[in-house]
Amino acid sequence: MAISVAQDLTETFVTPSAELIRRRDGGPVRLRRNGNRKTAMGILFSAKNGCHLPWDAKTELKVCQWAEVSTDVVSYMTQPHTLRMVADGRQVTYTPDVRFDLAGGGVQVVEVKNRFDVRKDPAYSRKLKQAAQVYAALGYTFTLVESADYEREPVFSAITTLNRFKSTLVDQPASDTVIDVLANGPAPLARVLEVAPEGPRGIASLASMMVRRVISIEIEHGLVADAPVTLVRPNMVGTPLFVGRG
């Protein structure tokens, strides 16, 4: 099973030593080829993007689950482009795992690893540094993300729960009731659940509204009763989901 780059591509010149290659339709550039049939390692339905996205590893899938519920992220794409660069005197290519388009216009490009040891692959490390320079020239944030970042608890358990309900349909009266409660400022999750649909549909409805960037639940301490819930403002400026590496 070989990795191929999709053929419907357009090239954008970035710097004298790099080109950014992406599909004209904005889709993922890297597919897996099995005979005459192209298949991905897995398919994720994104309610936020309104489409299905391929993922190459479960580590990548977990980071996509973060992006799905984060109100900082307006949209995201797996294998969004390929960089063609000159590194160590020869041409190399690099395809990142995920691109996050942030509220307010920012972009974060993410490379996902379970755990990364620079000493084990110095050539690859140099390629990542070269890619980081290209992204910096574009004004993008580039981050290497490890399992300690995207699997930290209790945040990831909350993200898993919210993703489970991302496709829940919320009728307009139920949505309006939640919005009215939050119109004058934040409210604790327990208070918002009091006016949400009864039973399991309560948290399911709030999850769906969060994925669609209507409300935001602060999940740093999990889906606890006093977790602050706010409305997402139109002029919100998103911040990168992950920091500290890359």
Buried (B, 14 or more C-beta within 10 A) or exposed (E): EEEEBBEEEEEEEBEEEBBBBBBEEEBBBBBBEEEEEEEBEEEBEBBBBEEEBBBBBEBBBBBBBBBBBBBBBBBBBBBBBBBBBEBEEEEBBBBBBBBBBBBEEBBBBBBBBEEBEEEEEEEEBBBBEBBBBBBEEBEBBBBBBBBEBBBEEEBBBBBEBBBEBBEBEBEEEBBEBBEEBBEEEBBBBEBBBEBBBEEEBBBBBBBBBBBBBBBBBBBEEBBBEEBBBBBBEEEBEBBBBBEEBB
